[in-house]
C-alpha cells in the first residue's frame, strides 16, 4: 500500500471551490431558518468563504450565482475577493425564479422567452470577463409535468439551438458546464435528466462544453462512480457539485450520508490522475445548510472531501491490478476496503500543522470569535441560499 507520506503529497495541488449561496439563509419548501450573522451583501459572503480557506488551505475559489450575487462593479468585487485571499470561480446562471419561465426557459416554445434566457447567459459571460472566471455553469430546471404537455423532441431541438447561441458567445478561455438532474421541479420529463443527455449536447457544441456531475442529482441506487468513469473516458467531466443525499436532492454535507460512495467516486478520479489541476476537473461544493452553521458546514465538507481523496490516494494500484488480472474478486475488493478503512485523520492534521494551518479547523473556528463578531455586526442579513 502507498505510504501515508506519499499519499498526502498527492493532495498538494488539490483545491475545492465553495458556493457563495452556502453562506446565505437556506431552507426547505416549508421553512427558511435564519442564522445569526447571515451575510447582508455578496462581499460578506466572500468574507465567510475566505474564512473556510484560511482554516483549511483548500478552498481558494468562490462560485457566484447571478442574480443573487449581482453587484454594481464586478471588477471591484474581484479585487475585494483577492484582498481576502480568494478568487471568483464559476458563474452560475438562474433560470428558476422568473415568472416567464413557468413553462420553460431555454426550451420554451416562445422565442421571446428563449431569447430572454439566452441573454441572461450573455450577461453572465460578461461577468466572467470582469471577474476572471473561466466557467459558466448552467443547471436547466425546464421540463414538463404531463404527457402531451409539449413535444419532447421539440424541446430538445430548441434547447440545442439555445445552447449553441450561448456557446458561441464564450471567450476562448471559457467553458460551458452543463448540469443534469433526473427530476424536479418538473415531474414527467426533465429536459436534461441524465449525464447522457448532457454529454450529447456537449459533444454537439464543442470541446469546451463539459458535464457537471452533482452527486445529489441521481435516482437511488445509481452507480455514480460508473458515470464518473465514463465521463472521464470521454474527456467530458468538467466539474463536480459535491453534496450528500438520503432520498433525493437533499444537499447535505458531502460524505455525510455515504462516505464509502464518496471514496469510490474519488477512487475513479485518482485512478486516472484527475484530481490534479491539469485534468481540468473543477471540484466544487453545492450544498444547502438548512439547520447547521454555514461556515462550519463548509469547513466540514471541505475536510470530508480531503479525507476521502487521501484514502483514494492510499489504494495500492499495483496490488489492485494484480488481483483483478488474477480474477481474485475478494482480494481486489479488499484492496479498496483497506484503504477506505485507514484512519488518515492524524496524518492530515500533521500536514495542516506543517503548513501553518490549525490541526482542527472546526475547533479553531469556534475559538476565533468570528461567529460572534458577525452575529453582532450583521443585523438583518437576508442574503439568499437554496430554498429561500
Secondary structure, 3 states (H helix, E strand, C coil): CCCHHHHHHCCCCCCCEEEHHHHCECECCCCECCCCCCCCCHHHHHHHHHHHHHHHCCCCEEEEECCCCCCCCHHHHHHHHHHHCCEEEEEECCCCCCHHHCCCCCCCCCHHHHHHHHHHHHHHHHHHHHHCCCEEEECCCCEECCCCCCCHHHHHHHHHHHHHHHHHCCCCCCEEEEECCCCCCCCCEECCCCHHHHHHHHHHHCCCEEEEEECCCCCCCCCHHHHHHHHHHHCCEEEEEECECCCCCCCECCCCCCHHHHHHHHHHHHHCCCCCHHHCCEEEECCCCCCCCHHHHHHHHHHHHHHHHHHHHHCCHHHHHHHHHCCCHHHHHHHHHHHHCCCCHHHHHHHHHHCCCCCCHHHHHHHHCHHHHHHHHCCCCCCECCCC
